[in-house]
């Protein structure tokens, strides 16, 4: 069975040092903090982790660092590339270096490719993966949204483990739940849909916002899974405006600025073409309403 444990998996930022290399110390510090706040696992080198800006070797090396310091966290490696050979190499390296699963985005460059072509590309990568594979539905970034046809074809693959949906489309919650099996995982990427996702029988969230507010999201899902739906609904109502505010800021730049201010990252610089940003008053507003998430 490929299903991952339910809960929050922060799509973590990739910390860089002043020279632009991966900052292992900041990565380890961030992982320890996330585990202490109730997270079940983390995803490396995804969209929030600037995956397309990292080389395949850097992703492998970051996985090695993360696995050495992950404690009880599950580790999912993001594979976001249009190169079929690179994707197949990455899933093999993920297996050799202890990842628990793969998050696989469709190839994003060839946007005129047919559904059949993209499906075969994904199947080829899955054929070469020694690990369970979560498919990544994020049409805004990949230019490709999973259809009923394509997902129905892919879900029967023995390495298929489920889906992350960052489309922000409410109707997808019921649709994808109906298309995948009960032992398949479903993670919502848009945190403003988290309560609706749990109501629809989803597994949890692979979340960018969880970089900075992991305990809020972890507590909500833990309450829901424990059968305390009233507490989960109350908490969601309390944090919704904060989640909207966080999502309105440029990411991952803002996450990095906040994490540096909190002392968890040594440097807040993203990799070019992204540039650092200063945290604006939206962060102060959400702190004044909800309390310091780093407290």
GUVORO-265231 format. One record per residue (C-alpha): x, y, z; residue number from 0. Coordinates in steps of 0.2 Angstrom, whole numbers. Layout:
REM residues N
<r xx="X" yy="Y" zz="Z" num="NUM"/>
...
REM end
This chain:
REM residues 295
<r xx="0" yy="0" zz="0" num="0"/>
<r xx="7" yy="17" zz="-5" num="1"/>
<r xx="-3" yy="29" zz="6" num="2"/>
<r xx="6" yy="41" zz="16" num="3"/>
<r xx="1" yy="46" zz="34" num="4"/>
<r xx="-12" yy="60" zz="35" num="5"/>
<r xx="-6" yy="77" zz="41" num="6"/>
<r xx="4" yy="92" zz="36" num="7"/>
<r xx="19" yy="91" zz="24" num="8"/>
<r xx="27" yy="108" zz="22" num="9"/>
<r xx="33" yy="112" zz="5" num="10"/>
<r xx="49" yy="118" zz="12" num="11"/>
<r xx="60" yy="133" zz="5" num="12"/>
<r xx="77" yy="129" zz="0" num="13"/>
<r xx="89" yy="139" zz="11" num="14"/>
<r xx="105" yy="146" zz="2" num="15"/>
<r xx="120" yy="153" zz="10" num="16"/>
<r xx="129" yy="169" zz="5" num="17"/>
<r xx="138" yy="161" zz="-10" num="18"/>
<r xx="121" yy="154" zz="-16" num="19"/>
<r xx="124" yy="136" zz="-11" num="20"/>
<r xx="112" yy="125" zz="-1" num="21"/>
<r xx="114" yy="130" zz="17" num="22"/>
<r xx="114" yy="113" zz="27" num="23"/>
<r xx="113" yy="121" zz="44" num="24"/>
<r xx="98" yy="131" zz="40" num="25"/>
<r xx="89" yy="116" zz="32" num="26"/>
<r xx="92" yy="106" zz="47" num="27"/>
<r xx="86" yy="119" zz="59" num="28"/>
<r xx="70" yy="122" zz="49" num="29"/>
<r xx="67" yy="103" zz="49" num="30"/>
<r xx="69" yy="101" zz="67" num="31"/>
<r xx="57" yy="116" zz="70" num="32"/>
<r xx="44" yy="109" zz="58" num="33"/>
<r xx="44" yy="92" zz="67" num="34"/>
<r xx="42" yy="100" zz="84" num="35"/>
<r xx="26" yy="109" zz="77" num="36"/>
<r xx="17" yy="93" zz="73" num="37"/>
<r xx="21" yy="91" zz="54" num="38"/>
<r xx="21" yy="73" zz="48" num="39"/>
<r xx="33" yy="76" zz="34" num="40"/>
<r xx="41" yy="88" zz="21" num="41"/>
<r xx="42" yy="90" zz="3" num="42"/>
<r xx="59" yy="95" zz="-5" num="43"/>
<r xx="62" yy="105" zz="-21" num="44"/>
<r xx="44" yy="108" zz="-25" num="45"/>
<r xx="37" yy="124" zz="-31" num="46"/>
<r xx="40" yy="133" zz="-15" num="47"/>
<r xx="57" yy="125" zz="-14" num="48"/>
<r xx="63" yy="133" zz="-30" num="49"/>
<r xx="64" yy="115" zz="-38" num="50"/>
<r xx="66" yy="121" zz="-56" num="51"/>
<r xx="81" yy="132" zz="-51" num="52"/>
<r xx="90" yy="117" zz="-43" num="53"/>
<r xx="101" yy="105" zz="-52" num="54"/>
<r xx="98" yy="87" zz="-51" num="55"/>
<r xx="114" yy="84" zz="-41" num="56"/>
<r xx="109" yy="98" zz="-29" num="57"/>
<r xx="92" yy="90" zz="-26" num="58"/>
<r xx="100" yy="73" zz="-22" num="59"/>
<r xx="112" yy="81" zz="-10" num="60"/>
<r xx="98" yy="91" zz="-1" num="61"/>
<r xx="89" yy="75" zz="1" num="62"/>
<r xx="104" yy="67" zz="9" num="63"/>
<r xx="105" yy="81" zz="21" num="64"/>
<r xx="87" yy="81" zz="25" num="65"/>
<r xx="86" yy="62" zz="28" num="66"/>
<r xx="101" yy="63" zz="40" num="67"/>
<r xx="91" yy="76" zz="50" num="68"/>
<r xx="73" yy="72" zz="47" num="69"/>
<r xx="69" yy="63" zz="63" num="70"/>
<r xx="52" yy="56" zz="62" num="71"/>
<r xx="47" yy="66" zz="46" num="72"/>
<r xx="43" yy="58" zz="30" num="73"/>
<r xx="53" yy="65" zz="16" num="74"/>
<r xx="45" yy="68" zz="-2" num="75"/>
<r xx="56" yy="73" zz="-16" num="76"/>
<r xx="49" yy="85" zz="-29" num="77"/>
<r xx="53" yy="81" zz="-47" num="78"/>
<r xx="49" yy="96" zz="-58" num="79"/>
<r xx="58" yy="95" zz="-74" num="80"/>
<r xx="54" yy="93" zz="-93" num="81"/>
<r xx="69" yy="81" zz="-96" num="82"/>
<r xx="63" yy="63" zz="-96" num="83"/>
<r xx="80" yy="57" zz="-93" num="84"/>
<r xx="83" yy="68" zz="-78" num="85"/>
<r xx="67" yy="64" zz="-70" num="86"/>
<r xx="71" yy="45" zz="-72" num="87"/>
<r xx="88" yy="48" zz="-64" num="88"/>
<r xx="80" yy="58" zz="-50" num="89"/>
<r xx="68" yy="45" zz="-45" num="90"/>
<r xx="82" yy="32" zz="-45" num="91"/>
<r xx="92" yy="44" zz="-34" num="92"/>
<r xx="78" yy="47" zz="-22" num="93"/>
<r xx="76" yy="28" zz="-19" num="94"/>
<r xx="94" yy="26" zz="-16" num="95"/>
<r xx="95" yy="40" zz="-4" num="96"/>
<r xx="80" yy="36" zz="7" num="97"/>
<r xx="66" yy="47" zz="1" num="98"/>
<r xx="49" yy="40" zz="6" num="99"/>
<r xx="39" yy="46" zz="-10" num="100"/>
<r xx="41" yy="57" zz="-26" num="101"/>
<r xx="30" yy="72" zz="-30" num="102"/>
<r xx="30" yy="72" zz="-49" num="103"/>
<r xx="25" yy="87" zz="-60" num="104"/>
<r xx="20" yy="85" zz="-78" num="105"/>
<r xx="33" yy="92" zz="-90" num="106"/>
<r xx="30" yy="110" zz="-91" num="107"/>
<r xx="39" yy="116" zz="-107" num="108"/>
<r xx="31" yy="107" zz="-120" num="109"/>
<r xx="13" yy="115" zz="-118" num="110"/>
<r xx="6" yy="109" zz="-134" num="111"/>
<r xx="10" yy="91" zz="-130" num="112"/>
<r xx="-5" yy="79" zz="-131" num="113"/>
<r xx="-14" yy="71" zz="-116" num="114"/>
<r xx="-7" yy="55" zz="-123" num="115"/>
<r xx="11" yy="61" zz="-124" num="116"/>
<r xx="11" yy="68" zz="-106" num="117"/>
<r xx="3" yy="53" zz="-99" num="118"/>
<r xx="16" yy="42" zz="-107" num="119"/>
<r xx="30" yy="53" zz="-100" num="120"/>
<r xx="23" yy="52" zz="-83" num="121"/>
<r xx="21" yy="33" zz="-85" num="122"/>
<r xx="39" yy="31" zz="-90" num="123"/>
<r xx="45" yy="40" zz="-75" num="124"/>
<r xx="34" yy="30" zz="-64" num="125"/>
<r xx="40" yy="14" zz="-72" num="126"/>
<r xx="58" yy="19" zz="-66" num="127"/>
<r xx="53" yy="24" zz="-49" num="128"/>
<r xx="57" yy="13" zz="-34" num="129"/>
<r xx="46" yy="24" zz="-23" num="130"/>
<r xx="27" yy="28" zz="-22" num="131"/>
<r xx="23" yy="43" zz="-34" num="132"/>
<r xx="11" yy="58" zz="-30" num="133"/>
<r xx="6" yy="67" zz="-46" num="134"/>
<r xx="6" yy="86" zz="-45" num="135"/>
<r xx="-8" yy="95" zz="-52" num="136"/>
<r xx="-4" yy="113" zz="-54" num="137"/>
<r xx="-10" yy="120" zz="-71" num="138"/>
<r xx="-4" yy="138" zz="-67" num="139"/>
<r xx="14" yy="132" zz="-66" num="140"/>
<r xx="15" yy="116" zz="-77" num="141"/>
<r xx="2" yy="122" zz="-91" num="142"/>
<r xx="-6" yy="105" zz="-89" num="143"/>
<r xx="-21" yy="100" zz="-78" num="144"/>
<r xx="-26" yy="81" zz="-75" num="145"/>
<r xx="-41" yy="76" zz="-84" num="146"/>
<r xx="-53" yy="62" zz="-79" num="147"/>
<r xx="-45" yy="52" zz="-94" num="148"/>
<r xx="-27" yy="55" zz="-89" num="149"/>
<r xx="-29" yy="52" zz="-70" num="150"/>
<r xx="-40" yy="36" zz="-73" num="151"/>
<r xx="-26" yy="29" zz="-84" num="152"/>
<r xx="-12" yy="34" zz="-72" num="153"/>
<r xx="-20" yy="29" zz="-55" num="154"/>
<r xx="-19" yy="10" zz="-60" num="155"/>
<r xx="0" yy="11" zz="-61" num="156"/>
<r xx="8" yy="1" zz="-46" num="157"/>
<r xx="18" yy="16" zz="-41" num="158"/>
<r xx="4" yy="28" zz="-40" num="159"/>
<r xx="1" yy="35" zz="-23" num="160"/>
<r xx="-11" yy="49" zz="-25" num="161"/>
<r xx="-11" yy="67" zz="-30" num="162"/>
<r xx="-7" yy="85" zz="-24" num="163"/>
<r xx="-19" yy="98" zz="-31" num="164"/>
<r xx="-13" yy="116" zz="-31" num="165"/>
<r xx="-26" yy="121" zz="-44" num="166"/>
<r xx="-37" yy="130" zz="-31" num="167"/>
<r xx="-52" yy="123" zz="-39" num="168"/>
<r xx="-65" yy="118" zz="-26" num="169"/>
<r xx="-74" yy="106" zz="-38" num="170"/>
<r xx="-58" yy="96" zz="-40" num="171"/>
<r xx="-59" yy="90" zz="-21" num="172"/>
<r xx="-74" yy="79" zz="-25" num="173"/>
<r xx="-69" yy="74" zz="-42" num="174"/>
<r xx="-51" yy="68" zz="-38" num="175"/>
<r xx="-58" yy="59" zz="-22" num="176"/>
<r xx="-70" yy="50" zz="-33" num="177"/>
<r xx="-56" yy="45" zz="-46" num="178"/>
<r xx="-43" yy="38" zz="-35" num="179"/>
<r xx="-44" yy="23" zz="-23" num="180"/>
<r xx="-47" yy="23" zz="-4" num="181"/>
<r xx="-28" yy="19" zz="-1" num="182"/>
<r xx="-22" yy="34" zz="-12" num="183"/>
<r xx="-17" yy="50" zz="-4" num="184"/>
<r xx="-24" yy="67" zz="-8" num="185"/>
<r xx="-15" yy="83" zz="-2" num="186"/>
<r xx="-22" yy="100" zz="-5" num="187"/>
<r xx="-10" yy="114" zz="-10" num="188"/>
<r xx="-21" yy="129" zz="-8" num="189"/>
<r xx="-23" yy="130" zz="11" num="190"/>
<r xx="-39" yy="141" zz="10" num="191"/>
<r xx="-47" yy="124" zz="4" num="192"/>
<r xx="-41" yy="114" zz="18" num="193"/>
<r xx="-57" yy="112" zz="28" num="194"/>
<r xx="-66" yy="108" zz="12" num="195"/>
<r xx="-53" yy="95" zz="8" num="196"/>
<r xx="-54" yy="86" zz="24" num="197"/>
<r xx="-73" yy="86" zz="23" num="198"/>
<r xx="-71" yy="78" zz="6" num="199"/>
<r xx="-60" yy="64" zz="13" num="200"/>
<r xx="-43" yy="71" zz="9" num="201"/>
<r xx="-27" yy="66" zz="18" num="202"/>
<r xx="-20" yy="83" zz="22" num="203"/>
<r xx="-9" yy="97" zz="14" num="204"/>
<r xx="7" yy="99" zz="6" num="205"/>
<r xx="8" yy="117" zz="10" num="206"/>
<r xx="19" yy="132" zz="7" num="207"/>
<r xx="11" yy="142" zz="21" num="208"/>
<r xx="16" yy="128" zz="33" num="209"/>
<r xx="34" yy="134" zz="32" num="210"/>
<r xx="29" yy="148" zz="44" num="211"/>
<r xx="13" yy="143" zz="52" num="212"/>
<r xx="14" yy="124" zz="53" num="213"/>
<r xx="6" yy="122" zz="70" num="214"/>
<r xx="-10" yy="130" zz="65" num="215"/>
<r xx="-12" yy="118" zz="50" num="216"/>
<r xx="-6" yy="103" zz="60" num="217"/>
<r xx="-18" yy="107" zz="74" num="218"/>
<r xx="-33" yy="108" zz="62" num="219"/>
<r xx="-30" yy="92" zz="54" num="220"/>
<r xx="-26" yy="83" zz="70" num="221"/>
<r xx="-43" yy="89" zz="77" num="222"/>
<r xx="-52" yy="83" zz="62" num="223"/>
<r xx="-44" yy="66" zz="62" num="224"/>
<r xx="-48" yy="64" zz="81" num="225"/>
<r xx="-66" yy="67" zz="77" num="226"/>
<r xx="-67" yy="85" zz="84" num="227"/>
<r xx="-74" yy="93" zz="69" num="228"/>
<r xx="-81" yy="108" zz="79" num="229"/>
<r xx="-64" yy="113" zz="84" num="230"/>
<r xx="-57" yy="111" zz="67" num="231"/>
<r xx="-70" yy="122" zz="60" num="232"/>
<r xx="-67" yy="135" zz="73" num="233"/>
<r xx="-49" yy="135" zz="70" num="234"/>
<r xx="-51" yy="136" zz="51" num="235"/>
<r xx="-62" yy="151" zz="53" num="236"/>
<r xx="-49" yy="159" zz="65" num="237"/>
<r xx="-34" yy="157" zz="53" num="238"/>
<r xx="-43" yy="159" zz="36" num="239"/>
<r xx="-39" yy="177" zz="34" num="240"/>
<r xx="-21" yy="174" zz="39" num="241"/>
<r xx="-19" yy="161" zz="26" num="242"/>
<r xx="-27" yy="173" zz="13" num="243"/>
<r xx="-14" yy="186" zz="18" num="244"/>
<r xx="1" yy="174" zz="17" num="245"/>
<r xx="-5" yy="168" zz="0" num="246"/>
<r xx="-6" yy="186" zz="-6" num="247"/>
<r xx="13" yy="188" zz="-3" num="248"/>
<r xx="26" yy="183" zz="-16" num="249"/>
<r xx="32" yy="165" zz="-12" num="250"/>
<r xx="44" yy="158" zz="-8" num="251"/>
<r xx="53" yy="175" zz="-5" num="252"/>
<r xx="41" yy="180" zz="9" num="253"/>
<r xx="43" yy="164" zz="18" num="254"/>
<r xx="62" yy="166" zz="17" num="255"/>
<r xx="61" yy="183" zz="24" num="256"/>
<r xx="50" yy="178" zz="39" num="257"/>
<r xx="60" yy="163" zz="43" num="258"/>
<r xx="76" yy="173" zz="43" num="259"/>
<r xx="68" yy="186" zz="54" num="260"/>
<r xx="63" yy="171" zz="66" num="261"/>
<r xx="81" yy="165" zz="66" num="262"/>
<r xx="78" yy="149" zz="57" num="263"/>
<r xx="87" yy="154" zz="41" num="264"/>
<r xx="104" yy="162" zz="40" num="265"/>
<r xx="100" yy="170" zz="23" num="266"/>
<r xx="83" yy="175" zz="15" num="267"/>
<r xx="90" yy="176" zz="-3" num="268"/>
<r xx="81" yy="165" zz="-16" num="269"/>
<r xx="90" yy="160" zz="-32" num="270"/>
<r xx="89" yy="171" zz="-47" num="271"/>
<r xx="78" yy="176" zz="-56" num="272"/>
<r xx="69" yy="178" zz="-40" num="273"/>
<r xx="75" yy="193" zz="-28" num="274"/>
<r xx="73" yy="195" zz="-9" num="275"/>
<r xx="58" yy="205" zz="-3" num="276"/>
<r xx="54" yy="214" zz="14" num="277"/>
<r xx="40" yy="207" zz="24" num="278"/>
<r xx="26" yy="220" zz="23" num="279"/>
<r xx="12" yy="224" zz="36" num="280"/>
<r xx="1" yy="210" zz="31" num="281"/>
<r xx="12" yy="199" zz="42" num="282"/>
<r xx="11" yy="211" zz="56" num="283"/>
<r xx="-8" yy="211" zz="54" num="284"/>
<r xx="-9" yy="192" zz="55" num="285"/>
<r xx="2" yy="191" zz="70" num="286"/>
<r xx="-8" yy="204" zz="80" num="287"/>
<r xx="-24" yy="194" zz="76" num="288"/>
<r xx="-18" yy="176" zz="80" num="289"/>
<r xx="-2" yy="177" zz="90" num="290"/>
<r xx="16" yy="174" zz="85" num="291"/>
<r xx="17" yy="157" zz="75" num="292"/>
<r xx="35" yy="156" zz="81" num="293"/>
<r xx="31" yy="157" zz="99" num="294"/>
REM end
